[in-house]
Amino acid sequence: MSSVSLHSRSLIRCEIAEPSGKPAPMGQKTRYKDSIFDRAFMSLFARKMENATGRASKKTGYDGFVDVSRGVLQGRNPVEQRALVREVLLSIMPPGAPETFRKLFPPTKWACEFNAAITVPFFQWLVGPCERFEVEVNGVKQNSGVKILKCRYLENSNCVGMCVNMCKIPTQDFFTNDFGLPLTMTPNFEDMSCEMIYGLQPTSLEEDPALKQPCLQLCKFRFLVSKRSC
């Protein structure tokens, strides 16, 4: 591989700074070497959330992004938190993006596999290392599953409420309802991994086990917010 292609890859893909090249074991915070691409997206999302909440952070990089996003949790119930995240997502998109997406990516096997493929390289700045895997959706086998090895957002926030109300449910709703491409996200709070399956209709909130998950021991908000929020 040429030095040019290696340099290009380093600009768009985050890298784990652990000696093993893998996420740190549970109980230890994984170290990352963020690329220019990663830092740009962190700054963009943080700025959009600052505009939406009126709350800024003195921290920088990923820590700043997580700190700003905590402001969404405070003073809002789960429904309001999810609605604000949707507003942030829409504010990042160009006008008419949902309608254009629906035309370009109807809920077909190809569309599901394509979105899973681009999720792996372009969303690692947010969730950490991930890989594609084969799933079966409505009796059809397809490579539309994405396995997040150890979610960076959950690892840094240590908050079930932030995972569920600011990532899982808003993302599912955004793809399923705004983009018209079903998506189900299943976080594992034991090892902080997560499975994303494009093409799979998410279960109702009443039946979703993630909403019944108690707070993590390291969650800073477990005594500050209601059980429903965290």
Helices and strands as residue ranges (DSSP letters): H 3-12, E 15-16, E 32-33, H 36-53, H 61-73, H 78-92, H 97-104, H 109-122, H 124-127, E 130-137, E 140-148, H 152-157, H 160-163, I 164-168, H 169-173, I 174-178, E 183-188, E 193-198, G 209-212
